[in-house]
């Protein structure tokens, strides 16, 4: 059976692709960005996925404003790199996995997600830049790719909550596919950036890092974010971050963050990157048990400490009680001494 083993989330800044294609990766400005993906390339080479499902958004290459599907799944044999106005990127043609894609489409649609099935689609930097960051510049991509385009360009885009649940439906679909495949799901886009208007150039590192902090263990905090919150805090194009939630929904509840990278800026965008691996169920249960034992031990220690305090107070009371008894004795001695002194004085 097929299974999802990990999730990769990353920004897909077009200028990153241009820097790669023009041989600028060693320039000081860009080296900072590309050095953050060296470990990621080693990781994915070790994982060796058979298929990557790449969640991205089209930038008016496959779709125009005439037709913008909310979710569009690429089911073709191959996908050509798009010409975005200055010629297509010099990267390999993307080879699809039509059998798994068709299976996902059927399963997800029967789960009441209204996907658009696409049998011809050029793919732009939204998909090819993440592949380049993870796989470098090979003659052929080392695995099959299933593109999933999400509308984050024309209002209204889907909510983060809807994207998360789509990811859950994709996981269910993949796990019911009979072929033995290792699958990695990419969530791309973001992080905070705005490319036009009075706030052009906006970057909000605090928002980005908070998003990354909650991504692994508290995704419910992120699925509750509204469109206006993304736009206010992360800029108009920050809404792309809902696509990360498709990848998170496709993973298990219990995941392990194996790598994180964040830097600003790349062009006019904050670059964020996470790699999460699914925890095996036994390992997740063991971790949960260890956490419960730790909490139990902490509780017992707190109770023991609470019992010890009254004992200390009791000893203090005894000391005070002894001192209380001693006080009248001293007073009597002093009075007796004063009486003797007075009598002696009277005799004189």
RALINWO-V756706 format. One record per pair of residues at least 6 apart in sequence whose C-alpha atoms are under 6 Angstrom apart, sorted by the first residue. I is the first residue (numbers start at 1). J is the second residue. D is the distance in Angstrom with one decimal. If there is no record, write none. Layout:
BEGIN
i: {I,I}
j: {J,J}
d: {D,D}
END
This chain:
BEGIN
i: {1,1,1,1,2,2,2,2,2,2,3,3,3,4,4,5,5,5,6,6,6,6,7,7,7,7,7,7,8,8,8,9,9,9,9,9,10,10,10,11,11,11,11,11,12,12,12,12,14,17,25,41,41,49,49,50,50,50,51,51,51,51,52,52,52,52,53,53,53,53,54,54,54,55,55,55,55,56,56,56,56,57,57,57,62,62,70,70,71,71,71,72,72,72,72,72,73,73,73,74,74,75,75,75,75,76,76,77,77,78,78,78,79,79,79,80,80,81,81,81,81,82,82,82,82,92,95,95,96,96,96,97,104,107,108,151,152,160,160,161,163,163,164,164,164,167,167,167,167,168,168,171,185,186,187,187,187,188,189,189,190,190,190,191,191,191,192,192,192,192,192,192,193,193,193,193,193,193,194,194,194,194,194,194,201,204,230,230,252,254,255,255,255,256,256,257,257,258,258,259,259,260,260,261,261,262,262,263,264}
j: {177,178,179,180,174,175,177,179,180,181,175,182,183,183,184,183,184,278,184,276,277,278,184,185,186,247,275,276,186,274,275,186,187,188,273,274,188,272,273,188,189,190,271,272,126,129,130,189,125,129,31,134,135,182,183,143,181,182,143,144,145,183,145,183,184,185,145,146,147,185,147,148,186,148,149,186,187,126,127,149,188,126,149,150,121,122,150,151,115,149,150,115,116,117,148,149,117,118,148,118,147,98,101,118,119,98,119,96,98,94,95,96,94,121,122,93,122,88,122,123,124,88,122,123,124,140,144,145,144,145,146,144,173,173,169,157,240,223,242,223,245,246,245,246,249,246,247,249,250,249,250,250,247,247,243,244,247,244,240,241,238,240,241,238,270,271,203,204,234,235,238,270,202,203,235,237,238,269,200,201,202,235,236,237,268,234,238,239,278,279,277,278,279,276,277,275,276,275,276,274,275,273,274,272,273,271,272,271,270}
d: {5.8,4.6,5.1,4.5,5.8,5.3,5.6,5.7,4.7,4.3,5.3,5.6,5.9,4.5,5.7,6.0,6.0,5.6,5.1,5.6,4.2,5.7,5.5,4.8,5.7,6.0,5.9,5.2,4.7,5.9,4.7,5.6,4.6,5.5,5.4,5.1,5.0,5.6,4.3,5.4,4.4,5.2,5.5,5.8,5.4,5.5,5.8,5.2,5.7,5.4,5.4,5.0,5.9,5.1,5.6,5.2,5.8,5.2,5.5,4.7,5.7,5.0,4.9,5.7,4.9,5.6,5.9,4.7,6.0,4.8,5.0,5.9,4.6,4.7,5.9,5.7,5.0,5.5,5.9,5.1,5.4,5.9,4.9,5.1,5.6,5.5,5.6,4.8,5.3,5.7,4.8,5.7,4.5,5.9,5.6,5.0,5.2,5.8,4.6,4.9,5.1,4.8,5.2,5.9,5.3,5.6,4.7,4.8,5.9,5.5,4.4,5.0,5.0,5.9,5.4,5.3,4.9,5.7,5.7,5.1,5.9,5.2,5.1,5.2,4.9,5.3,5.4,5.9,5.2,4.9,5.5,5.8,5.2,5.5,5.8,5.6,6.0,4.8,4.8,4.4,5.8,4.8,4.9,4.7,4.5,4.3,5.9,4.2,4.1,4.8,4.8,4.8,5.6,6.0,5.4,4.1,5.1,6.0,5.1,5.9,5.4,5.3,5.3,5.8,5.2,5.9,5.2,5.9,4.2,5.9,4.7,5.6,5.4,5.3,5.2,5.7,5.7,4.9,4.9,5.6,5.6,4.8,5.3,5.4,5.5,5.9,5.9,5.5,5.8,5.9,5.6,4.6,5.1,5.4,5.2,6.0,4.5,5.7,5.8,5.7,5.2,5.7,4.6,5.9,5.0,5.6,4.6,5.4,4.8}
END
